[in-house]
Amino acid sequence: MHERMPGGAAVAAACRLAAVPANRGQVALCSYRTEREALVLQCRLLSTDKPSVARFPKLAPTWAGLTAAWLLFLQQMKRHGIVSVKVLVWAACLAPLLRLVEKGLTGGLGANPIEFVTLSTGTWTLVLLLASLAVTPLRHLTGLPWLVRLRRPIGIFAFFYGSLHLITYVWLDKFFDPGEIVNDVLRRPFITAGFLAYLLLVPLAATSTAGAIRRMGGKRWQKLHRLVYVSAVAGVLHFWWKVKADIREPMLYASVLAVLLGYRLAASVRRWLAAAKSGR
């Protein structure tokens, strides 16, 4: 079982381990190493029956076996499993708002409630924006294509908290005074960066529907939504320039963004090299 096997036999063995017929149209990827090495297994079985750990009978109690079982379990999730994950994402995204409401009702917003609300909504805007950018790298690294379905709700919630952040500033801080707002935008760099970050999110939120993708076409839509990276950079600068002294938290966000941008750049370079090689 642990000897090297050709690709077709490996696929058949994977299907037998998962108790799934080999003719169901699933894609299985298996790697069989030497006798002393454990079986490393990763199958994309998105259309199988109800997922269950019982589908992994007598897998060797090794890290490789446990990893294989976990990957199989995740990749066998049907629609009800994906919906459950979406519900968890929605609950997690709504939790900061419920926390603010609870603190507002119980007097827990501190001595400066406006500053507390402004900082909280701004922080969660940035966190969710970075989380939405992390979806694609996670999808590529884990081989779980359904993760892409989480990007839209996370991005919409980032825009939602950004809107609350802006409303708090315009309404509670500046009392809808256009003169003061314009003066802040022109004279305070961190306000300028914040406004830029939010304005770039507006067309992205407006075109986040499936209908907008069909009307614009996939390529145009993708080009427009690359603005999310510019918005994220402006958001990090907004936070960094605001805190001035203790920059540990904005530095953390900047580091995460740098990793995500680096992954994006590396992926683009790989595609360019592959295209150049195939064009020879």
Secondary structure as UniProt FT lines:
FT   HELIX           7..17
FT   TURN            18..19
FT   TURN            22..23
FT   STRAND          27..31
FT   TURN            35..36
FT   STRAND          40..44
FT   TURN            46..47
FT   HELIX           53..55
FT   TURN            57..58
FT   HELIX           63..75
FT   HELIX           79..106
FT   HELIX           113..142
FT   HELIX           145..150
FT   HELIX           151..167
FT   HELIX           168..173
FT   TURN            174..176
FT   HELIX           178..187
FT   HELIX           189..206
FT   HELIX           210..216
FT   HELIX           218..225
FT   HELIX           227..243
FT   HELIX           248..278
//
